[in-house]
Amino acid sequence: MTPVIPGKVREIRLARVPEGLPGRGDFTVAEVPPPVPDAGQVLVRNRHFLVFAALRTLIGGEVEDAPLPPLRPGDPLFGPAVGEVVTAPEGGALRPGDTVLHMAGWREYAVLPPEQCTRLDGALPDPAAHLGQGAVAYGALTRAAEVRAGDTVLVTGAAGAVGSSAGSVARLLGAGRVVGSTGSAWKADRLTAELGYDAVVLRGAGSFAARLAEAAPQGVDVVLDTVGGEQLAAAVQVARHGARFALVGALRGQLSPQGAGGTAPVELDGYRLILKGISLRGYTGADHPGVDAEWSARFGSRLRSGEIPFPSTRIAGLAQAPQAFEDLLAGHHFGTVVVDL
Ligand SMILES: NC(=O)c1ccc[n+]([C@@H]2O[C@H](COP(=O)([O-])OP(=O)(O)OC[C@H]3O[C@@H](n4cnc5c(N)ncnc54)[C@H](OP(=O)(O)O)[C@@H]3O)[C@@H](O)[C@H]2O)c1
């Protein structure tokens, strides 16, 4: 049967490069003719896409060394998405109806080469859960920080997409005590009640370092850092001898209204790093292409059963996406933020 495709489809575009943090007014919802695949391409109807903090850096344009290209005014936004194949090249691996993961989010329909679509075999009960960042947490905790049984683990930015998975992943990998940080008391409550965190430190007024020392009185062995700034500096102060730090994100610099979100300077106590034999290792998923498959093979059944949770905020409708992004940057959301189409 020939698929019915509307005469106009919608996508979110960058309207202008903002001064400071982006807001919903910096984006437009454009109505465009549907994309037409050529003979070698796949047409995908998107069902879910990810709203993510790193978009701020792509919009700011400071992407040197980053795994993704910058966005310019007029460009459609992009990022991880889950969709359904509408048409695919004859004789290829993909078929109409297949569910695929790809990078052309923020639009209703996408045209892609087949090699840029990952078919979701053994898909999770909620296909949007494929937008979760558990594999990043798993990769960081196994490749960069090498968590061991009984370790005390600190996760900064614990209520975000990466951090909300990291508590349960750390537990599955044998962590003893898991401490997180967040910006809101209501998020701290959810992290301890639902997501395996033993204690949560609030950022904001007063000394973060003093509050962290109270939450981790015996110190920390592993740090999964998504924030940087004073939180990373404080983690060095409470680190135990031989502590391993996985540096995954830089929200403090990325979400600062000053600058373009492409740098994250921080002053660390170098003397403490030496005396405690601390290792700091940067981690990006792009440098570890085998991690996603290992994560699924090792924990796929627990993801499917819900034993590993998928904490998410769901937003209905493409037109709400710019507001969802503004709210994400302001710290109003919890877990992975997904727009459902
Ligand atoms: N290395 C990799 O492969 C990889 C993969 C994915 C993501 N990342 C990076 O990891 C980081 C976290 O990503 P994510 O998707 O999980 O983002 P996210 O945590 O969902 O980002 C939004 C959250 O950042 C927090 N925030 C806002 N302003 C802040 C500030 N000034 N200081 C500290 N926190 C602030 C807020 O949470 P609270 O209110 O709870 O503080 C907000 O809800 C990002 O830097 C991202 O680029 C890296």
The ligand as an SDF file (V2000), in Angstrom:
LIG
                    3D

 48 52  0  0  0  0  0  0  0  0999 V2000
   30.2080   12.2270   27.0570 N   0  0  0  0  0  0  0  0  0  0  0  0
   29.1070   11.7890   26.4720 C   0  0  0  0  0  0  0  0  0  0  0  0
   29.1210   10.8330   25.6900 O   0  0  0  0  0  0  0  0  0  0  0  0
   27.8260   12.4840   26.7800 C   0  0  0  0  0  0  0  0  0  0  0  0
   26.5970   11.9420   26.4060 C   0  0  0  0  0  0  0  0  0  0  0  0
   25.4300   12.6020   26.7920 C   0  0  0  0  0  0  0  0  0  0  0  0
   25.5150   13.8010   27.4940 C   0  0  0  0  0  0  0  0  0  0  0  0
   26.7460   14.3090   27.7830 N   0  0  0  0  0  0  0  0  0  0  0  0
   26.8790   15.5550   28.5450 C   0  0  0  0  0  0  0  0  0  0  0  0
   26.5570   15.2710   29.8850 O   0  0  0  0  0  0  0  0  0  0  0  0
   25.9460   16.4190   30.4870 C   0  0  0  0  0  0  0  0  0  0  0  0
   24.6020   16.0230   31.0240 C   0  0  0  0  0  0  0  0  0  0  0  0
   23.7690   15.6890   29.9260 O   0  0  0  0  0  0  0  0  0  0  0  0
   22.2320   15.4280   30.1730 P   0  0  0  0  0  0  0  0  0  0  0  0
   21.6460   15.1700   28.8480 O   0  0  0  0  0  0  0  0  0  0  0  0
   22.0700   14.4460   31.2700 O   0  0  0  0  0  0  0  0  0  0  0  0
   21.7660   16.8920   30.6160 O   0  0  0  0  0  0  0  0  0  0  0  0
   20.7380   17.3010   31.7050 P   0  0  0  0  0  0  0  0  0  0  0  0
   21.3100   16.9360   33.0440 O   0  0  0  0  0  0  0  0  0  0  0  0
   19.4150   16.8030   31.3780 O   0  0  0  0  0  0  0  0  0  0  0  0
   20.8170   18.8950   31.5910 O   0  0  0  0  0  0  0  0  0  0  0  0
   19.8780   19.7480   32.1200 C   0  0  0  0  0  0  0  0  0  0  0  0
   20.0430   19.8980   33.6450 C   0  0  0  0  0  0  0  0  0  0  0  0
   21.2390   20.6060   33.9480 O   0  0  0  0  0  0  0  0  0  0  0  0
   21.1330   21.0990   35.2590 C   0  0  0  0  0  0  0  0  0  0  0  0
   21.6840   22.4560   35.2850 N   0  0  0  0  0  0  0  0  0  0  0  0
   21.1790   23.5620   34.7560 C   0  0  0  0  0  0  0  0  0  0  0  0
   22.0040   24.6130   34.9820 N   0  0  0  0  0  0  0  0  0  0  0  0
   23.0410   24.1360   35.6720 C   0  0  0  0  0  0  0  0  0  0  0  0
   24.2090   24.7210   36.2260 C   0  0  0  0  0  0  0  0  0  0  0  0
   24.4730   26.0030   36.0960 N   0  0  0  0  0  0  0  0  0  0  0  0
   25.0650   23.9300   36.8790 N   0  0  0  0  0  0  0  0  0  0  0  0
   24.8040   22.6170   37.0030 C   0  0  0  0  0  0  0  0  0  0  0  0
   23.7040   22.0010   36.5170 N   0  0  0  0  0  0  0  0  0  0  0  0
   22.8380   22.7630   35.8520 C   0  0  0  0  0  0  0  0  0  0  0  0
   19.6620   21.0910   35.6100 C   0  0  0  0  0  0  0  0  0  0  0  0
   19.4470   19.9950   36.4810 O   0  0  0  0  0  0  0  0  0  0  0  0
   19.3250   20.1800   38.0850 P   0  0  0  0  0  0  0  0  0  0  0  0
   18.2380   21.1820   38.3130 O   0  0  0  0  0  0  0  0  0  0  0  0
   18.9770   18.8190   38.5430 O   0  0  0  0  0  0  0  0  0  0  0  0
   20.6520   20.6420   38.5720 O   0  0  0  0  0  0  0  0  0  0  0  0
   19.0070   20.7620   34.2780 C   0  0  0  0  0  0  0  0  0  0  0  0
   17.7940   20.0620   34.4260 O   0  0  0  0  0  0  0  0  0  0  0  0
   25.9030   17.4840   29.3960 C   0  0  0  0  0  0  0  0  0  0  0  0
   27.0240   18.3130   29.5480 O   0  0  0  0  0  0  0  0  0  0  0  0
   25.9760   16.6780   28.1120 C   0  0  0  0  0  0  0  0  0  0  0  0
   26.5160   17.4080   27.0510 O   0  0  0  0  0  0  0  0  0  0  0  0
   27.8820   13.6780   27.4700 C   0  0  0  0  0  0  0  0  0  0  0  0
  1  2  1  0
  2  3  2  0
  2  4  1  0
  4  5  1  0
  4 48  2  0
  5  6  2  0
  6  7  1  0
  7  8  2  0
  8  9  1  0
  8 48  1  0
  9 10  1  0
  9 46  1  0
 10 11  1  0
 11 12  1  0
 11 44  1  0
 12 13  1  0
 13 14  1  0
 14 15  2  0
 14 16  1  0
 14 17  1  0
 17 18  1  0
 18 19  2  0
 18 20  1  0
 18 21  1  0
 21 22  1  0
 22 23  1  0
 23 24  1  0
 23 42  1  0
 24 25  1  0
 25 26  1  0
 25 36  1  0
 26 27  1  0
 26 35  1  0
 27 28  2  0
 28 29  1  0
 29 30  1  0
 29 35  2  0
 30 31  1  0
 30 32  2  0
 32 33  1  0
 33 34  2  0
 34 35  1  0
 36 37  1  0
 36 42  1  0
 37 38  1  0
 38 39  2  0
 38 40  1  0
 38 41  1  0
 42 43  1  0
 44 45  1  0
 44 46  1  0
 46 47  1  0
M  CHG  2   8   1  16  -1
M  END
$$$$
